[in-house]
Amino acid sequence: MTREKLTHKVTFRLDYQTWVKLESAARDSGSRPNDWVRELIIEALARGVGLNPNQRVLFEQSVRTQYLVANGFQLLAENKLTSDEWKKFRASAKEKINVIADRALADFRSRGETDRRKLGDYEPKIR
C-alpha cells in the first residue's frame, strides 16, 4: 500500500518536562513522538471542533444550573412550585443533562451562524 505523500510541516517547541511526557506517551503507544502527535491531531480533526471532556463537564453543569433556574422561576411565577415538582425537575435535569447540553450547544451554534451572517452583511463606513 502506497502512503500518501505528506507535503506540509507543522512545528512547535516544547519545554523539557512536556517533551519527556510526550516521549513517554508516544513510547507507551509504540510510536515515535512526531507520529503520535500527528495521529492525535488527525483524530481531533475527525471529531470536529468541540469541547474536551473537562470543558464538557463544566458546560453541562452550567447549562443544568441555567435550566433549573429558568424553570424554577417559571414555576414560581405561575405559583406552581411545590417540593415534589422541584424534585422532578432536579431529577430530570440530572438524568437528561446530555440532551439539555446538546440542545444548548445547537442553539448556541445556530445563533453564532446568524451572527456571522449579520456580520458578513455589515460593511463599515470609511471616512
Backbone as JSON Lines, residues from 0, in Angstrom:
{"i":0,"aa":"M","n":[0.84,-1.18,0.0],"ca":[0.0,0.0,0.0],"c":[0.88,1.24,0.0]}
{"i":1,"aa":"T","n":[0.59,2.18,-0.88],"ca":[1.38,3.39,-1.0],"c":[0.88,4.43,-0.01]}
{"i":2,"aa":"R","n":[1.8,4.99,0.71],"ca":[1.45,6.02,1.68],"c":[1.34,7.36,0.98]}
{"i":3,"aa":"E","n":[0.31,8.12,1.35],"ca":[0.11,9.44,0.77],"c":[1.3,10.33,1.1]}
{"i":4,"aa":"K","n":[1.72,11.1,0.13],"ca":[2.86,11.98,0.34],"c":[2.43,13.13,1.26]}
{"i":5,"aa":"L","n":[3.18,13.3,2.33],"ca":[2.89,14.36,3.28],"c":[3.7,15.59,2.89]}
{"i":6,"aa":"T","n":[3.01,16.66,2.54],"ca":[3.7,17.82,1.97],"c":[3.77,19.03,2.91]}
{"i":7,"aa":"H","n":[3.03,19.02,3.98],"ca":[3.02,20.18,4.87],"c":[3.63,19.82,6.21]}
{"i":8,"aa":"K","n":[4.32,20.79,6.79],"ca":[5.03,20.56,8.04],"c":[4.47,21.49,9.11]}
{"i":9,"aa":"V","n":[4.31,20.96,10.31],"ca":[3.89,21.75,11.46],"c":[5.0,21.62,12.49]}
{"i":10,"aa":"T","n":[5.45,22.74,13.01],"ca":[6.5,22.68,14.04],"c":[6.1,23.54,15.23]}
{"i":11,"aa":"F","n":[6.53,23.12,16.39],"ca":[6.34,23.91,17.6],"c":[7.36,23.44,18.61]}
{"i":12,"aa":"R","n":[7.59,24.27,19.61],"ca":[8.58,23.96,20.63],"c":[7.89,23.56,21.93]}
{"i":13,"aa":"L","n":[8.57,22.71,22.69],"ca":[8.07,22.26,23.99],"c":[9.16,22.44,25.04]}
{"i":14,"aa":"D","n":[8.74,22.68,26.27],"ca":[9.73,22.7,27.34],"c":[10.14,21.26,27.64]}
{"i":15,"aa":"Y","n":[11.19,21.1,28.43],"ca":[11.76,19.78,28.67],"c":[10.74,18.82,29.3]}
{"i":16,"aa":"Q","n":[10.01,19.29,30.32],"ca":[9.06,18.41,31.01],"c":[7.96,17.93,30.07]}
{"i":17,"aa":"T","n":[7.47,18.83,29.24],"ca":[6.41,18.45,28.29],"c":[6.96,17.46,27.26]}
{"i":18,"aa":"W","n":[8.2,17.69,26.82],"ca":[8.81,16.77,25.85],"c":[8.95,15.37,26.44]}
{"i":19,"aa":"V","n":[9.36,15.29,27.69],"ca":[9.53,13.99,28.35],"c":[8.18,13.26,28.43]}
{"i":20,"aa":"K","n":[7.12,14.0,28.78],"ca":[5.78,13.41,28.83],"c":[5.33,12.93,27.45]}
{"i":21,"aa":"L","n":[5.59,13.75,26.42],"ca":[5.23,13.38,25.06],"c":[5.99,12.13,24.62]}
{"i":22,"aa":"E","n":[7.27,12.12,24.88],"ca":[8.11,10.97,24.52],"c":[7.61,9.7,25.19]}
{"i":23,"aa":"S","n":[7.25,9.82,26.46],"ca":[6.76,8.67,27.22],"c":[5.42,8.17,26.68]}
{"i":24,"aa":"A","n":[4.51,9.1,26.4],"ca":[3.19,8.72,25.86],"c":[3.35,8.06,24.49]}
{"i":25,"aa":"A","n":[4.22,8.6,23.66],"ca":[4.45,8.03,22.33],"c":[5.05,6.63,22.45]}
{"i":26,"aa":"R","n":[6.04,6.49,23.32],"ca":[6.69,5.2,23.51],"c":[5.69,4.16,24.02]}
{"i":27,"aa":"D","n":[4.82,4.58,24.96],"ca":[3.82,3.66,25.51],"c":[2.85,3.17,24.44]}
{"i":28,"aa":"S","n":[2.62,3.98,23.42],"ca":[1.71,3.57,22.35],"c":[2.45,2.91,21.19]}
{"i":29,"aa":"G","n":[3.77,2.79,21.31],"ca":[4.56,2.14,20.27],"c":[4.85,3.04,19.08]}
{"i":30,"aa":"S","n":[4.79,4.35,19.29],"ca":[5.02,5.31,18.21],"c":[6.19,6.21,18.52]}
{"i":31,"aa":"R","n":[6.6,6.91,17.49],"ca":[7.58,7.98,17.68],"c":[6.79,9.24,18.03]}
{"i":32,"aa":"P","n":[7.41,10.2,18.72],"ca":[6.69,11.41,19.12],"c":[5.98,12.12,17.97]}
{"i":33,"aa":"N","n":[6.66,12.3,16.84],"ca":[6.02,13.01,15.71],"c":[4.8,12.25,15.2]}
{"i":34,"aa":"D","n":[4.92,10.93,15.09],"ca":[3.79,10.13,14.61],"c":[2.64,10.16,15.61]}
{"i":35,"aa":"W","n":[2.96,10.11,16.89],"ca":[1.94,10.13,17.93],"c":[1.15,11.44,17.88]}
{"i":36,"aa":"V","n":[1.86,12.56,17.77],"ca":[1.2,13.87,17.7],"c":[0.38,13.97,16.42]}
{"i":37,"aa":"R","n":[0.92,13.48,15.3],"ca":[0.18,13.53,14.03],"c":[-1.15,12.78,14.15]}
{"i":38,"aa":"E","n":[-1.1,11.58,14.71],"ca":[-2.32,10.78,14.88],"c":[-3.32,11.47,15.81]}
{"i":39,"aa":"L","n":[-2.8,12.06,16.86],"ca":[-3.66,12.78,17.81],"c":[-4.38,13.93,17.11]}
{"i":40,"aa":"I","n":[-3.68,14.67,16.3],"ca":[-4.27,15.79,15.57],"c":[-5.29,15.3,14.55]}
{"i":41,"aa":"I","n":[-4.96,14.25,13.83],"ca":[-5.89,13.71,12.83],"c":[-7.18,13.23,13.51]}
{"i":42,"aa":"E","n":[-7.05,12.57,14.66],"ca":[-8.23,12.13,15.41],"c":[-9.06,13.32,15.87]}
{"i":43,"aa":"A","n":[-8.4,14.36,16.38],"ca":[-9.11,15.54,16.86],"c":[-9.84,16.23,15.73]}
{"i":44,"aa":"L","n":[-9.21,16.32,14.57],"ca":[-9.86,16.96,13.42],"c":[-11.03,16.13,12.92]}
{"i":45,"aa":"A","n":[-10.92,14.82,12.99],"ca":[-12.01,13.95,12.55],"c":[-13.22,14.1,13.48]}
{"i":46,"aa":"R","n":[-12.97,14.3,14.77],"ca":[-14.06,14.5,15.74],"c":[-14.75,15.82,15.51]}
{"i":47,"aa":"G","n":[-14.02,16.78,14.97],"ca":[-14.57,18.11,14.79],"c":[-14.24,18.97,15.99]}
{"i":48,"aa":"V","n":[-14.44,20.24,15.8],"ca":[-14.17,21.17,16.87],"c":[-15.25,21.0,17.93]}
{"i":49,"aa":"G","n":[-14.85,20.82,19.13],"ca":[-15.81,20.62,20.2],"c":[-15.16,20.83,21.54]}
{"i":50,"aa":"L","n":[-15.87,20.45,22.55],"ca":[-15.38,20.61,23.91],"c":[-14.58,19.38,24.32]}
{"i":51,"aa":"N","n":[-13.5,19.61,25.05],"ca":[-12.79,18.46,25.6],"c":[-13.59,17.97,26.81]}
{"i":52,"aa":"P","n":[-13.28,16.8,27.35],"ca":[-14.09,16.25,28.44],"c":[-14.24,17.17,29.65]}
{"i":53,"aa":"N","n":[-13.18,17.84,30.05],"ca":[-13.28,18.76,31.2],"c":[-14.19,19.94,30.89]}
{"i":54,"aa":"Q","n":[-14.05,20.49,29.68],"ca":[-14.92,21.59,29.28],"c":[-16.37,21.15,29.22]}
{"i":55,"aa":"R","n":[-16.59,19.94,28.75],"ca":[-17.96,19.42,28.65],"c":[-18.6,19.3,30.03]}
{"i":56,"aa":"V","n":[-17.86,18.83,31.02],"ca":[-18.4,18.71,32.38],"c":[-18.8,20.09,32.9]}
{"i":57,"aa":"L","n":[-17.92,21.07,32.73],"ca":[-18.24,22.43,33.2],"c":[-19.43,23.01,32.44]}
{"i":58,"aa":"F","n":[-19.46,22.78,31.13],"ca":[-20.57,23.28,30.33],"c":[-21.88,22.64,30.77]}
{"i":59,"aa":"E","n":[-21.88,21.33,30.98],"ca":[-23.09,20.63,31.41],"c":[-23.6,21.16,32.74]}
{"i":60,"aa":"Q","n":[-22.68,21.41,33.67],"ca":[-23.1,21.93,34.97],"c":[-23.68,23.34,34.85]}
{"i":61,"aa":"S","n":[-23.07,24.14,34.0],"ca":[-23.57,25.49,33.76],"c":[-24.96,25.46,33.12]}
{"i":62,"aa":"V","n":[-25.13,24.63,32.13],"ca":[-26.42,24.52,31.43],"c":[-27.48,23.94,32.37]}
{"i":63,"aa":"R","n":[-27.09,22.99,33.17],"ca":[-28.05,22.4,34.14],"c":[-28.53,23.46,35.12]}
{"i":64,"aa":"T","n":[-27.59,24.27,35.61],"ca":[-27.96,25.35,36.52],"c":[-28.9,26.33,35.85]}
{"i":65,"aa":"Q","n":[-28.59,26.71,34.61],"ca":[-29.45,27.62,33.86],"c":[-30.84,27.03,33.67]}
{"i":66,"aa":"Y","n":[-30.9,25.75,33.34],"ca":[-32.17,25.06,33.15],"c":[-33.0,25.08,34.43]}
{"i":67,"aa":"L","n":[-32.35,24.77,35.56],"ca":[-33.07,24.73,36.83],"c":[-33.53,26.13,37.27]}
{"i":68,"aa":"V","n":[-32.68,27.11,37.11],"ca":[-33.05,28.48,37.49],"c":[-34.22,28.97,36.64]}
{"i":69,"aa":"A","n":[-34.13,28.81,35.33],"ca":[-35.19,29.28,34.44],"c":[-36.52,28.59,34.74]}
{"i":70,"aa":"N","n":[-36.48,27.27,34.88],"ca":[-37.72,26.55,35.15],"c":[-38.23,26.81,36.57]}
{"i":71,"aa":"G","n":[-37.31,26.97,37.51],"ca":[-37.72,27.27,38.88],"c":[-38.43,28.61,38.96]}
{"i":72,"aa":"F","n":[-37.88,29.63,38.3],"ca":[-38.54,30.94,38.3],"c":[-39.88,30.89,37.57]}
{"i":73,"aa":"Q","n":[-39.93,30.11,36.49],"ca":[-41.2,29.98,35.76],"c":[-42.26,29.34,36.65]}
{"i":74,"aa":"L","n":[-41.9,28.28,37.35],"ca":[-42.84,27.64,38.27],"c":[-43.26,28.59,39.39]}
{"i":75,"aa":"L","n":[-42.3,29.38,39.89],"ca":[-42.64,30.36,40.93],"c":[-43.62,31.41,40.39]}
{"i":76,"aa":"A","n":[-43.33,31.91,39.18],"ca":[-44.18,32.93,38.59],"c":[-45.6,32.42,38.36]}
{"i":77,"aa":"E","n":[-45.73,31.15,38.05],"ca":[-47.04,30.55,37.81],"c":[-47.66,30.0,39.09]}
{"i":78,"aa":"N","n":[-46.95,30.19,40.22],"ca":[-47.4,29.7,41.52],"c":[-47.65,28.19,41.49]}
{"i":79,"aa":"K","n":[-46.75,27.46,40.8],"ca":[-46.87,26.0,40.68],"c":[-45.69,25.26,41.3]}
{"i":80,"aa":"L","n":[-44.83,25.99,41.99],"ca":[-43.64,25.36,42.54],"c":[-43.97,24.65,43.85]}
{"i":81,"aa":"T","n":[-43.87,23.34,43.8],"ca":[-44.05,22.53,45.0],"c":[-42.77,21.74,45.21]}
{"i":82,"aa":"S","n":[-42.62,21.19,46.37],"ca":[-41.44,20.39,46.67],"c":[-41.33,19.21,45.71]}
{"i":83,"aa":"D","n":[-42.46,18.55,45.46],"ca":[-42.45,17.39,44.56],"c":[-42.11,17.81,43.12]}
{"i":84,"aa":"E","n":[-42.68,18.92,42.68],"ca":[-42.41,19.4,41.32],"c":[-40.93,19.76,41.16]}
{"i":85,"aa":"W","n":[-40.36,20.4,42.16],"ca":[-38.95,20.78,42.11],"c":[-38.05,19.54,42.09]}
{"i":86,"aa":"K","n":[-38.39,18.53,42.89],"ca":[-37.63,17.28,42.88],"c":[-37.66,16.64,41.5]}
{"i":87,"aa":"K","n":[-38.82,16.69,40.84],"ca":[-38.95,16.13,39.48],"c":[-38.03,16.88,38.51]}
{"i":88,"aa":"F","n":[-38.03,18.21,38.59],"ca":[-37.17,19.0,37.7],"c":[-35.7,18.71,37.95]}
{"i":89,"aa":"R","n":[-35.3,18.61,39.21],"ca":[-33.9,18.32,39.52],"c":[-33.5,16.94,39.0]}
{"i":90,"aa":"A","n":[-34.35,15.96,39.2],"ca":[-34.06,14.61,38.72],"c":[-33.99,14.59,37.19]}
{"i":91,"aa":"S","n":[-34.92,15.28,36.55],"ca":[-34.94,15.33,35.1],"c":[-33.68,16.01,34.55]}
{"i":92,"aa":"A","n":[-33.28,17.12,35.19],"ca":[-32.09,17.84,34.75],"c":[-30.84,16.97,34.9]}
{"i":93,"aa":"K","n":[-30.79,16.17,35.94],"ca":[-29.63,15.29,36.15],"c":[-29.64,14.14,35.15]}
{"i":94,"aa":"E","n":[-30.81,13.56,34.95],"ca":[-30.94,12.4,34.06],"c":[-30.75,12.76,32.59]}
{"i":95,"aa":"K","n":[-31.21,13.92,32.2],"ca":[-31.21,14.31,30.79],"c":[-30.18,15.4,30.48]}
{"i":96,"aa":"I","n":[-29.1,15.45,31.25],"ca":[-28.12,16.52,31.06],"c":[-27.52,16.51,29.66]}
{"i":97,"aa":"N","n":[-27.3,15.33,29.09],"ca":[-26.73,15.29,27.73],"c":[-27.66,15.92,26.72]}
{"i":98,"aa":"V","n":[-28.96,15.66,26.84],"ca":[-29.94,16.24,25.92],"c":[-29.99,17.75,26.1]}
{"i":99,"aa":"I","n":[-30.02,18.19,27.35],"ca":[-30.08,19.62,27.64],"c":[-28.84,20.32,27.1]}
{"i":100,"aa":"A","n":[-27.67,19.74,27.34],"ca":[-26.42,20.34,26.87],"c":[-26.34,20.35,25.36]}
{"i":101,"aa":"D","n":[-26.75,19.26,24.7],"ca":[-26.71,19.21,23.24],"c":[-27.63,20.25,22.63]}
{"i":102,"aa":"R","n":[-28.8,20.43,23.22],"ca":[-29.73,21.46,22.72],"c":[-29.15,22.85,22.91]}
{"i":103,"aa":"A","n":[-28.52,23.08,24.05],"ca":[-27.91,24.39,24.31],"c":[-26.78,24.65,23.32]}
{"i":104,"aa":"L","n":[-25.96,23.63,23.05],"ca":[-24.88,23.8,22.07],"c":[-25.44,24.07,20.67]}
{"i":105,"aa":"A","n":[-26.48,23.34,20.28],"ca":[-27.1,23.55,18.96],"c":[-27.66,24.97,18.87]}
{"i":106,"aa":"D","n":[-28.31,25.41,19.94],"ca":[-28.86,26.77,19.96],"c":[-27.74,27.79,19.86]}
{"i":107,"aa":"F","n":[-26.67,27.58,20.6],"ca":[-25.53,28.49,20.57],"c":[-24.92,28.54,19.18]}
{"i":108,"aa":"R","n":[-24.75,27.37,18.56],"ca":[-24.16,27.32,17.22],"c":[-25.05,28.01,16.19]}
{"i":109,"aa":"S","n":[-26.37,27.8,16.3],"ca":[-27.27,28.43,15.32],"c":[-27.26,29.95,15.5]}
{"i":110,"aa":"R","n":[-27.18,30.42,16.75],"ca":[-27.09,31.86,16.97],"c":[-25.77,32.39,16.42]}
{"i":111,"aa":"G","n":[-24.71,31.61,16.56],"ca":[-23.41,32.01,16.02],"c":[-23.45,32.15,14.51]}
{"i":112,"aa":"E","n":[-24.13,31.22,13.84],"ca":[-24.28,31.3,12.38],"c":[-25.05,32.55,11.99]}
{"i":113,"aa":"T","n":[-26.13,32.85,12.72],"ca":[-26.93,34.03,12.44],"c":[-26.08,35.28,12.63]}
{"i":114,"aa":"D","n":[-25.32,35.32,13.71],"ca":[-24.46,36.47,13.97],"c":[-23.41,36.63,12.89]}
{"i":115,"aa":"R","n":[-22.82,35.52,12.43],"ca":[-21.8,35.6,11.38],"c":[-22.41,36.1,10.07]}
{"i":116,"aa":"R","n":[-23.65,35.65,9.77],"ca":[-24.31,36.13,8.55],"c":[-24.57,37.63,8.65]}
{"i":117,"aa":"K","n":[-25.0,38.08,9.81],"ca":[-25.25,39.51,10.0],"c":[-23.96,40.29,9.84]}
{"i":118,"aa":"L","n":[-22.88,39.78,10.42],"ca":[-21.6,40.46,10.3],"c":[-21.1,40.44,8.86]}
{"i":119,"aa":"G","n":[-21.41,39.37,8.14],"ca":[-20.99,39.28,6.75],"c":[-21.65,40.33,5.88]}
{"i":120,"aa":"D","n":[-22.86,40.73,6.26],"ca":[-23.57,41.76,5.51],"c":[-23.13,43.16,5.9]}
{"i":121,"aa":"Y","n":[-22.43,43.26,7.0],"ca":[-22.03,44.56,7.52],"c":[-20.85,45.09,6.74]}
{"i":122,"aa":"E","n":[-20.98,46.31,6.3],"ca":[-19.87,46.97,5.64],"c":[-19.56,48.24,6.41]}
{"i":123,"aa":"P","n":[-18.39,48.32,6.99],"ca":[-18.06,49.51,7.77],"c":[-17.98,50.75,6.87]}
{"i":124,"aa":"K","n":[-18.4,51.87,7.43],"ca":[-18.32,53.12,6.68],"c":[-16.91,53.66,6.8]}
{"i":125,"aa":"I","n":[-16.33,54.0,5.69],"ca":[-14.99,54.53,5.68],"c":[-15.08,56.04,5.53]}
{"i":126,"aa":"R","n":[-14.43,56.76,6.4],"ca":[-14.5,58.22,6.36],"c":[-13.27,58.79,5.75]}
